[in-house]
Amino acid sequence: MIIDGEFHPMTDALATRVRQLAPVRPGDGLPAFLGAAISRHETPFSERRRAIVGELSARFLKDPWLRRDPASVAVGYWMRPAAIAQLQAAFERRLAAEPATVRVPVGRVFHVAPANVDTLFVYSWVLSYLCGNANVVRVSQQPNEAVQAMLGAIDAVAKEHADLADSNRFVTYEHDDEVTAAFSEWCTHRILWGGNETIAALRPLPLNPHASERVFGSKFSYAVVNLDRYRAAKPEERAKLAAAFFNDLFWFDQMACSSPHVVFWVGGEPGWQEATAEFEDRLQAEVERKRYLPSSANAVHRLVHAFGVAADSDVAVGLAHPGFIGIRIAESEVVDKRICGGGLIRHARIHHLDALAEFASDQDQTVTHYGFERDALNRLAAGIGARGVDRIVPIGEALSFQVNWDGFDLIDDLTRRVTVQASPAERARD
């Protein structure tokens, strides 16, 4: 906003509606931070910022609460120095491939994190921080224990490193268009994560005219299993598959965009019902081994959802497993894309992978797979990728975060290319 002819990202009155969660610096108001961050930047993948992310990784992996949460442990490992070194090496290969381009930070990034996937804000923020940007991250008003522990670790490291404290704020506030508009006017890149309704409400809020935006809305994901390969697999391999599927299904209560909701069994009729039954038995064994206990709300919600599906379609609902509900869909039925979450799986049989082309749409994201060779997966990608699917990964890796997400390269989003063209004489010498 313009006050007395000068640009002020946020007024003091507006800032009172915002609660700063980390870094906590007494006397350092949000308007002052936003104003100072306008000209602050760092070289992408600087040694200092890589070291700070490494310290955060160590704190995450040592925290007593976070160590008990598999999704938080996954974040910590993703941030470890060896993994960041791989990101840096990939970035340097980009630079080498673009000799006439200098990569600089995009500048100031405003992140709106989703409430249903509590660790996602860390992935988004770490990439932006490594790319040299200043950041404001808005998290849910009711952060759970994992988020609170992560913010505590960030605050502790910020007390030791001025760069982290000076260039980042993690905040929360009620749904407030004026506050969001102020952050949107301040930023040079906005990242919105959330359901379609949330995106629809936030996207119309105007951006800085020079800013860019990336939006990640609701998505639908599913798995494909080669029936013949599954039936031929040894018991230990089937057990490993169930353990991998458990992670895809139950982290974040099956509400992450990449969580599978349908398992497509690819092959002929013989043995598919026995295979699904055996698969569910092994999944229940994994539920018991991990001592996973669904909430009462989830258990009731998925039961009501399953009965609703049974009332209007030809399905067989299995209630034998207390950890989840399995629904077997008749071949004559059309598989819909309703989302329940909380441990509800639908099984459907298709003759060939090619049949997925009719099911895929632009609301789809991740297809997890078992029992298929790379050539078959490449043909699948060619057939369904244009319709919307962005990721095809092994079962067990649905929730593994990647720099390329929803088909977009986040490093490209979080840096700018500055073209440098030499003089004609220099180009002639080259």
DACORFEN-V616827 format. One record per run of one state. SS is the DSSP state (alpha for helix, beta for strand, coil for the rest). FROM is the first residue (numbers start at 1). LEN is the number of residues. Records with the same first field share a line. If there is no record, write none. Layout:
# DACORFEN-V616827
SS=FROM-LEN + FROM-LEN
This chain:
# DACORFEN-V616827
coil=1-1 + 4-2 + 8-4 + 16-3 + 23-7 + 38-9 + 63-3 + 69-1 + 79-2 + 98-3 + 106-2 + 113-7 + 131-3 + 139-6 + 161-1 + 173-4 + 187-2 + 194-2 + 204-8 + 217-3 + 233-2 + 255-5 + 267-5 + 290-6 + 313-2 + 319-6 + 330-14 + 351-2 + 360-4 + 371-3 + 388-3 + 395-9 + 406-2 + 420-4 + 430-1
beta=2-2 + 6-2 + 19-4 + 101-5 + 108-5 + 134-5 + 168-5 + 189-5 + 212-5 + 220-7 + 260-7 + 315-4 + 325-5 + 344-7 + 364-7 + 391-4 + 404-2 + 408-2 + 415-5
alpha=12-4 + 30-8 + 47-16 + 66-3 + 70-9 + 81-17 + 120-11 + 145-16 + 162-6 + 177-10 + 196-8 + 227-6 + 235-20 + 272-18 + 296-17 + 353-7 + 374-14 + 410-5 + 424-6
